[in-house]
Amino acid sequence: MHTYAREAQRLLCYMPFLSLREDSFPWLVSTKYLPYQSNALDWNIGAMYCVQLTSSIIRINKRTIQWFILGQTSSTESWPYILNTQNMPGWNNLSCTPIAGALCETQDESKMLLFPNSLVDLPLNFDDLTLPQEMKNALENKTLCSSPNANRELKAGDKRYEISLCDLVDNNLEFVYKPYDGKIYWRQNNISTTWLVISTLLTLFFFTKVCEHMLLLLQQQKGNFTHSTSTIPLIISVYLCTQHATNQTFMLMYDEVVLHYILLTYVIVQATVQMGCRIRTIWKFKQYNERALSGHISPKESEQPASITSISSLLCIQLLLTAEMQNSYDNPFLNILTLVFGIRNFFKFMNLTQTHIFDKPINKRTIIFKFLHWFIDTCVFISILVYGFTVSSDSYETYMTTCGAIMFMSFLTGTALHVHSSQGRKTKIS
């Protein structure tokens, strides 16, 4: 086994995806290596061969190769049945079987090769090419990798087409390979660049808001209602929910679909409750003002009570947006966002039990509301661990280790933050 295979095998132990270079035409090469043919992915030996043996789905686009080992793939027997890749709009499928020197070979008259690691050629006359009919229609008037930087060699009499890196970059194609079914699914990813930019900016904006609210919590201060942290997440969630229900084209795992709907429901409900509380606060504030003007209450009682905010919903909307950008919940943002969510959840639990119940008892109605809020947050946290990390793990051992580490770190950090905020509160009182 050559050096690349050994290094890739080591990499597979840590993450079920591989980042690709976009300048290694015409071969697929990891970002860890220089764009030479000797570093091209070899599907027949070493790590990538193991991926084919152990994975239920292998996904290939211009940025990454992603494989799913755990979890259940979307099928017509699972809810919702319309999310099967065979029924999803924009996807086409072909029979494709393994072959030496490439990922697989289509079983039609074209005998098209997918991602060979050796010579990639083109005929002198493009009309001589034999392509699958669906692909010929989809790629009509496209370049078919004839650009100068495609690095494909001309070969007289060649009729077979080889899918390579330029098809991913130039034509924005995406492929999903099911090794055990001998099927290859493909589509043109027409996601808007404008939407990607907006999603990125929104994710950064919401993360800054999370940091601001965490600082307020440590200082024992309540955040005021803002449309940027309540109304905008509600609008985005409704939009994503509508898009996902009518035209879901990127989530391939049943676990991801369930998690997506859980997070969407959570953000919509949270934002709706926040806006309802805001309306109730304004209404009560007007009543207080009227009673204060009439002399029925003192001026202090007429102060406007603080409105609720939710760090958890901001984290969930970031999970939703990053899944949209990366086409999957198996992305680099999952770990950090889940960890912050867990820290906030354990911090909320410590405040609920130590502050609101034992140290400073409050009325039962408020305790029930706070407990219900924490319980729902906990259910969402468990859902992320169960569904999100099942998709992003390459073995049950990795899954258990990752989930255990995140829960342990969340508990320790949440407890430490509670102790710090409690000491700050006692200092203010004294």
C-alpha positions as CSV (number, residue, x, y, z in Angstrom):
1,M,0.0,0.0,0.0
2,H,1.5,3.3,-1.1
3,T,1.9,6.4,1.1
4,Y,-1.4,8.0,0.2
5,A,-3.4,4.9,1.1
6,R,-1.7,4.7,4.5
7,E,-2.3,8.3,5.2
8,A,-5.9,8.1,4.1
9,Q,-6.5,5.0,6.2
10,R,-5.3,7.0,9.2
11,L,-7.6,9.9,8.3
12,L,-10.6,7.6,8.1
13,C,-10.3,6.9,11.7
14,Y,-11.3,10.5,12.6
15,M,-13.9,11.7,10.1
16,P,-16.1,10.2,7.5
17,F,-15.3,12.7,4.8
18,L,-12.4,13.8,2.7
19,S,-11.8,17.4,1.4
20,L,-10.9,17.6,-2.3
21,R,-8.6,20.0,-4.2
22,E,-10.3,22.0,-7.0
23,D,-7.2,22.4,-9.1
24,S,-6.0,18.8,-9.5
25,F,-7.6,18.3,-12.9
26,P,-8.6,15.7,-14.0
27,W,-8.2,13.5,-10.9
28,L,-9.7,13.6,-7.4
29,V,-6.9,14.5,-4.9
30,S,-7.2,15.2,-1.2
31,T,-6.4,18.7,0.0
32,K,-3.5,17.2,2.0
33,Y,-1.6,16.4,-1.2
34,L,-0.2,18.1,-4.3
35,P,-2.2,17.9,-7.5
36,Y,-0.3,15.0,-9.2
37,Q,-1.6,11.8,-10.7
38,S,0.4,9.8,-8.2
39,N,-1.8,11.3,-5.4
40,A,-5.1,10.6,-7.2
41,L,-7.7,8.6,-5.2
42,D,-7.4,4.9,-5.8
43,W,-10.8,3.2,-5.4
44,N,-9.5,-0.4,-5.6
45,I,-7.0,-0.6,-2.7
46,G,-6.5,0.9,0.7
47,A,-8.8,3.3,2.4
48,M,-11.2,4.1,-0.4
49,Y,-11.7,0.5,-1.1
50,C,-12.6,0.0,2.6
51,V,-15.0,2.9,2.3
52,Q,-16.8,1.1,-0.5
53,L,-17.0,-2.1,1.6
54,T,-18.4,-0.4,4.8
55,S,-20.5,2.5,3.6
56,S,-24.1,2.5,2.6
57,I,-23.7,5.8,0.6
58,I,-20.8,7.6,-0.9
59,R,-21.4,11.2,-1.9
60,I,-19.0,13.1,-4.2
61,N,-19.1,16.8,-5.1
62,K,-16.5,19.4,-5.9
63,R,-15.6,20.1,-2.3
64,T,-15.7,16.7,-0.5
65,I,-16.1,13.0,-0.7
66,Q,-18.5,12.0,2.1
67,W,-19.6,8.6,3.2
68,F,-22.2,7.3,5.6
69,I,-21.6,4.1,7.6
70,L,-24.1,4.4,10.4
71,G,-27.7,5.5,10.2
72,Q,-30.6,4.7,7.9
73,T,-30.8,5.9,4.3
74,S,-34.0,7.5,3.1
75,S,-36.3,5.0,1.4
76,T,-39.9,4.6,0.5
77,E,-40.6,2.5,3.6
78,S,-39.5,5.3,6.0
79,W,-41.3,8.6,6.8
80,P,-41.5,10.8,4.8
81,Y,-41.6,8.4,1.8
82,I,-41.2,11.3,-0.8
83,L,-37.6,11.7,0.3
84,N,-36.3,8.6,-1.4
85,T,-33.5,9.6,-3.9
86,Q,-35.4,7.8,-6.7
87,N,-38.4,10.2,-6.2
88,M,-36.5,13.4,-5.4
89,P,-36.6,16.0,-8.1
90,G,-33.4,16.7,-10.0
91,W,-31.9,13.3,-9.4
92,N,-31.2,10.6,-12.1
93,N,-29.9,7.1,-11.5
94,L,-27.8,4.6,-13.5
95,S,-26.6,1.0,-12.8
96,C,-22.9,1.2,-12.0
97,T,-20.6,-1.7,-11.0
98,P,-17.0,-1.6,-9.6
99,I,-14.2,-1.8,-12.1
100,A,-10.4,-1.6,-11.8
101,G,-8.9,1.9,-12.1
102,A,-12.1,3.8,-11.4
103,L,-15.0,4.1,-8.9
104,C,-17.4,2.2,-11.2
105,E,-18.6,1.7,-14.8
106,T,-22.2,2.3,-16.0
107,Q,-24.1,-0.8,-17.2
108,D,-25.5,0.8,-20.4
109,E,-24.3,1.1,-23.9
110,S,-22.1,4.1,-22.9
111,K,-19.9,2.1,-20.5
112,M,-19.0,5.5,-18.9
113,L,-16.3,5.5,-16.2
114,L,-16.6,7.5,-13.0
115,F,-13.5,9.1,-11.5
116,P,-10.6,7.1,-13.0
117,N,-7.2,7.5,-11.4
118,S,-5.3,6.9,-14.7
119,L,-5.7,8.4,-18.2
120,V,-8.7,10.6,-18.8
121,D,-9.2,11.3,-22.5
122,L,-11.6,12.9,-25.0
123,P,-12.2,12.1,-28.7
124,L,-11.3,14.5,-31.4
125,N,-14.9,14.9,-32.3
126,F,-17.4,15.3,-29.4
127,D,-20.2,13.9,-31.6
128,D,-18.5,10.5,-31.3
129,L,-19.0,10.3,-27.5
130,T,-21.6,7.8,-26.2
131,L,-23.3,9.2,-23.1
132,P,-26.3,8.0,-21.1
133,Q,-29.4,9.6,-22.5
134,E,-30.4,11.4,-19.3
135,M,-26.9,12.9,-19.0
136,K,-26.8,13.9,-22.6
137,N,-30.0,15.9,-22.2
138,A,-28.8,17.4,-18.9
139,L,-25.4,18.4,-20.3
140,E,-26.7,19.7,-23.6
141,N,-24.8,22.9,-24.6
142,K,-22.3,22.3,-21.7
143,T,-18.5,22.2,-22.1
144,L,-18.1,18.5,-21.3
145,C,-14.7,19.4,-19.8
146,S,-13.3,20.8,-23.0
147,S,-11.7,23.8,-21.2
148,P,-7.9,24.1,-21.4
149,N,-7.4,23.5,-17.7
150,A,-9.3,20.2,-17.7
151,N,-6.0,18.3,-18.5
152,R,-7.8,15.7,-20.6
153,E,-5.9,14.0,-23.4
154,L,-7.2,13.8,-26.9
155,K,-7.5,10.3,-28.3
156,A,-8.6,9.5,-31.8
157,G,-11.5,7.0,-32.0
158,D,-12.4,7.3,-28.3
159,K,-16.2,7.0,-27.6
160,R,-16.3,6.4,-23.9
161,Y,-16.7,9.3,-21.6
162,E,-14.9,9.5,-18.2
163,I,-16.4,11.6,-15.4
164,S,-13.6,13.5,-13.7
165,L,-13.0,16.6,-11.5
166,C,-13.9,19.1,-14.2
167,D,-17.5,17.7,-14.3
168,L,-17.8,18.5,-10.6
169,V,-16.3,22.0,-10.9
170,D,-17.3,23.2,-14.3
171,N,-20.8,21.6,-14.5
172,N,-21.4,21.5,-10.8
173,L,-22.5,17.8,-10.9
174,E,-22.9,15.8,-7.7
175,F,-22.9,12.0,-7.5
176,V,-24.2,9.6,-4.9
177,Y,-23.0,6.0,-5.1
178,K,-24.7,3.1,-3.4
179,P,-22.1,0.2,-3.5
180,Y,-24.4,-2.6,-2.4
181,D,-27.2,-1.6,-4.8
182,G,-24.8,-1.0,-7.7
183,K,-26.5,2.4,-8.4
184,I,-25.1,5.8,-9.1
185,Y,-27.3,8.8,-8.6
186,W,-26.4,12.2,-10.0
187,R,-27.8,15.7,-10.4
188,Q,-26.7,19.3,-11.2
189,N,-26.5,21.2,-7.9
190,N,-28.1,24.5,-8.8
191,I,-28.0,26.1,-5.4
192,S,-27.8,29.9,-5.6
193,T,-24.5,31.5,-4.8
194,T,-26.4,34.5,-3.4
195,W,-28.2,32.2,-0.9
196,L,-24.8,30.7,0.1
197,V,-23.4,34.1,0.9
198,I,-26.6,35.1,2.8
199,S,-26.5,31.9,4.8
200,T,-22.8,32.4,5.7
201,L,-23.4,36.0,6.8
202,L,-26.5,35.0,8.8
203,T,-24.5,32.2,10.5
204,L,-21.8,34.5,11.6
205,F,-24.3,37.1,12.8
206,F,-26.2,34.6,14.9
207,F,-23.0,33.3,16.4
208,T,-22.0,36.8,17.5
209,K,-25.5,37.0,19.1
210,V,-24.9,33.8,21.0
211,C,-21.6,35.1,22.4
212,E,-23.4,38.3,23.5
213,H,-26.2,36.5,25.3
214,M,-23.7,34.1,26.9
215,L,-21.9,37.1,28.4
216,L,-25.2,38.5,29.6
217,L,-25.9,35.2,31.3
218,L,-22.6,35.2,33.1
219,Q,-23.3,38.8,34.3
220,Q,-26.7,37.8,35.6
221,Q,-28.4,40.1,33.1
222,K,-31.4,39.4,30.9
223,G,-31.3,40.1,27.2
224,N,-34.0,42.3,25.7
225,F,-36.3,41.2,22.8
226,T,-34.9,42.0,19.4
227,H,-36.3,41.1,16.0
228,S,-32.8,39.9,14.9
229,T,-32.9,37.1,17.4
230,S,-36.6,36.2,17.2
231,T,-38.3,37.4,14.1
232,I,-35.5,36.7,11.6
233,P,-35.0,33.1,12.8
234,L,-38.7,32.5,12.5
235,I,-38.8,33.8,8.9
236,I,-35.8,31.7,8.0
237,S,-37.2,28.5,9.6
238,V,-40.6,28.9,7.8
239,Y,-38.7,29.4,4.5
240,L,-36.5,26.4,5.1
241,C,-39.4,24.2,6.2
242,T,-41.4,25.1,3.0
243,Q,-38.4,24.5,0.8
244,H,-37.6,21.2,2.5
245,A,-41.1,19.9,2.3
246,T,-41.7,20.8,-1.4
247,N,-38.2,20.3,-2.9
248,Q,-35.8,18.4,-0.7
249,T,-32.8,17.6,-2.8
250,F,-29.8,17.3,-0.6
251,M,-30.4,15.2,2.5
252,L,-29.9,11.5,1.8
253,M,-30.1,10.0,5.3
254,Y,-33.3,9.4,7.2
255,D,-31.6,10.5,10.4
256,E,-30.8,13.9,8.9
257,V,-34.4,14.4,7.7
258,V,-35.8,13.7,11.2
259,L,-33.3,16.0,12.9
260,H,-34.0,18.7,10.3
261,Y,-37.7,18.7,11.1
262,I,-37.0,18.6,14.9
263,L,-34.8,21.7,14.7
264,L,-37.2,23.5,12.4
265,T,-40.1,22.8,14.7
266,Y,-38.1,23.9,17.8
267,V,-37.0,27.2,16.3
268,I,-40.5,28.0,15.0
269,V,-42.1,27.2,18.4
270,Q,-39.3,29.1,20.3
271,A,-39.6,32.2,18.1
272,T,-43.4,32.2,18.3
273,V,-43.3,31.9,22.1
274,Q,-40.8,34.8,22.3
275,M,-42.9,37.0,20.1
276,G,-46.0,36.1,22.1
277,C,-44.2,37.0,25.3
278,R,-43.1,40.2,23.7
279,I,-46.7,41.2,22.8
280,R,-47.9,40.2,26.3
281,T,-45.1,42.4,27.8
282,I,-46.0,45.4,25.7
283,W,-49.7,45.0,26.6
284,K,-48.9,44.7,30.3
285,F,-46.6,47.7,30.0
286,K,-49.3,49.8,28.6
287,Q,-51.6,48.7,31.4
288,Y,-48.9,49.6,34.0
289,N,-48.5,53.1,32.5
290,E,-52.3,53.7,32.5
291,R,-52.5,52.6,36.2
292,A,-49.4,54.7,37.1
293,L,-50.9,57.8,35.5
294,S,-54.1,57.3,37.4
295,G,-52.1,56.9,40.7
296,H,-53.1,53.3,41.4
297,I,-49.5,52.0,41.5
298,S,-46.1,53.4,42.3
299,P,-43.7,54.3,39.4
300,K,-41.4,51.4,40.1
301,E,-44.1,48.9,39.3
302,S,-44.6,50.6,35.9
303,E,-41.2,49.6,34.7
304,Q,-41.2,47.3,31.6
305,P,-40.3,43.7,32.5
306,A,-37.5,42.1,30.5
307,S,-38.4,39.9,27.6
308,I,-37.1,36.4,27.1
309,T,-34.4,35.4,24.7
310,S,-33.2,31.9,23.6
311,I,-29.6,31.0,22.9
312,S,-30.7,27.5,22.1
313,S,-32.9,28.6,19.2
314,L,-30.0,30.7,17.8
315,L,-27.7,27.6,17.9
316,C,-30.4,25.5,16.2
317,I,-30.9,28.0,13.3
318,Q,-27.1,27.9,12.8
319,L,-27.2,24.1,12.6
320,L,-30.0,24.4,10.0
321,L,-28.1,27.0,7.9
322,T,-24.8,25.1,8.0
323,A,-26.6,21.9,7.0
324,E,-28.0,23.9,4.0
325,M,-24.6,25.2,3.1
326,Q,-22.8,21.8,3.4
327,N,-25.7,19.7,2.1
328,S,-25.5,17.6,5.3
329,Y,-25.3,17.7,9.0
330,D,-22.0,15.9,8.8
331,N,-20.0,19.1,8.6
332,P,-17.2,20.8,10.7
333,F,-19.7,23.0,12.6
334,L,-21.7,20.2,14.2
335,N,-19.3,19.5,17.1
336,I,-18.8,23.1,18.2
337,L,-22.5,24.1,17.9
338,T,-23.6,21.0,19.8
339,L,-21.1,21.6,22.5
340,V,-22.3,25.1,23.1
341,F,-25.9,23.9,23.1
342,G,-25.0,21.3,25.7
343,I,-23.1,23.8,27.9
344,R,-26.1,26.2,27.8
345,N,-28.4,23.2,28.6
346,F,-26.4,22.1,31.7
347,F,-26.0,25.8,32.7
348,K,-29.8,26.2,32.6
349,F,-30.3,23.0,34.6
350,M,-27.9,24.2,37.3
351,N,-29.6,27.6,37.5
352,L,-33.1,25.9,37.6
353,T,-32.2,23.5,40.5
354,Q,-29.7,25.6,42.5
355,T,-31.0,29.1,42.1
356,H,-34.7,29.1,41.3
357,I,-35.7,26.2,43.4
358,F,-33.4,25.9,46.4
359,D,-31.7,29.3,46.9
360,K,-34.4,31.6,45.7
361,P,-37.8,29.8,45.4
362,I,-40.3,31.3,42.9
363,N,-43.9,30.6,42.2
364,K,-44.9,27.2,41.0
365,R,-46.1,28.4,37.6
366,T,-42.8,29.9,36.8
367,I,-40.9,26.8,37.9
368,I,-43.1,24.6,35.7
369,F,-42.5,26.9,32.7
370,K,-38.8,26.9,33.3
371,F,-38.6,23.2,33.8
372,L,-40.7,22.6,30.7
373,H,-38.4,24.9,28.7
374,W,-35.3,23.0,30.0
375,F,-36.9,19.6,29.3
376,I,-37.6,20.5,25.6
377,D,-34.1,21.8,25.3
378,T,-32.8,18.5,26.6
379,C,-34.9,16.5,24.2
380,V,-33.4,18.6,21.3
381,F,-29.9,18.1,22.6
382,I,-30.4,14.4,22.8
383,S,-31.9,14.4,19.2
384,I,-28.8,16.2,17.9
385,L,-26.6,13.6,19.6
386,V,-28.7,10.6,18.4
387,Y,-29.4,11.7,14.8
388,G,-26.6,14.2,14.0
389,F,-23.7,12.2,15.3
390,T,-24.9,8.9,14.0
391,V,-24.6,10.4,10.5
392,S,-21.2,12.0,11.2
393,S,-19.5,8.9,12.8
394,D,-17.7,6.1,11.0
395,S,-18.1,3.5,13.8
396,Y,-20.2,2.8,16.9
397,E,-17.0,3.2,19.0
398,T,-16.4,6.7,17.5
399,Y,-20.1,7.6,18.0
400,M,-20.1,6.6,21.7
401,T,-16.8,8.3,22.4
402,T,-17.8,11.6,20.7
403,C,-21.2,11.7,22.4
404,G,-19.7,10.9,25.8
405,A,-17.0,13.5,25.4
406,I,-19.5,16.2,24.4
407,M,-21.8,15.4,27.3
408,F,-19.0,15.3,29.8
409,M,-17.5,18.6,28.6
410,S,-20.9,20.2,28.6
411,F,-21.6,19.2,32.2
412,L,-18.2,20.4,33.4
413,T,-18.3,23.7,31.6
414,G,-22.0,24.4,32.4
415,T,-21.3,23.7,36.1
416,A,-18.2,26.0,36.1
417,L,-20.2,28.8,34.4
418,H,-23.0,28.4,37.0
419,V,-20.5,28.6,39.9
420,H,-18.9,31.7,38.3
421,S,-22.2,33.5,37.8
422,S,-23.3,32.5,41.4
423,Q,-20.2,34.0,42.9
424,G,-20.7,37.2,40.9
425,R,-24.3,37.4,42.1
426,K,-23.3,36.9,45.8
427,T,-20.6,39.6,45.4
428,K,-23.2,42.1,44.1
429,I,-25.5,41.3,47.0
430,S,-22.8,41.7,49.6
